[in-house]
Amino acid sequence: MDDAVKTKIDYEISQIDELIEKSKILITLCKNKEPDFIEVTAIGGILHSFYNGLENIFVLIGKTLGFDFKSSPQWHRNLVDFMFSQPDFLPSDLRSLLTEYMGFRHFFRHTYGYTIKWEKCSHLFLGLSDFWLKIKNSIEKYSQM
């Protein structure tokens, strides 16, 4: 992987790190009480931004590996499949949860904030830091190869 792509990946990682850091107050709050409408709407935006950042990284890697973005209107899902097909990149146990984050992003882009249900996204938000550490570790190992 060339230095320009690594630099872009490092930038995306720093952006997600900052998103997670700034979200810690809300994550802590939501561990102690169910969030209200405004908090759930903010959570939706955070989860959406998080997945967008991951997808930006996957696009950078996919381009270097020849992923064909024009092959299907479902390229978002195909990109995830492609990332998991790369040897020594993403552990298979992350696939299900990554697919849920992708699904939430799709839902969020096509809905109104008041339709977000805390009980359906709480595990994604409350587990965000832990999931990020796992996937970040995989990304950093891969980009150093």
Beta strands, then each sheet from edge to edge (+ up, - down):
end
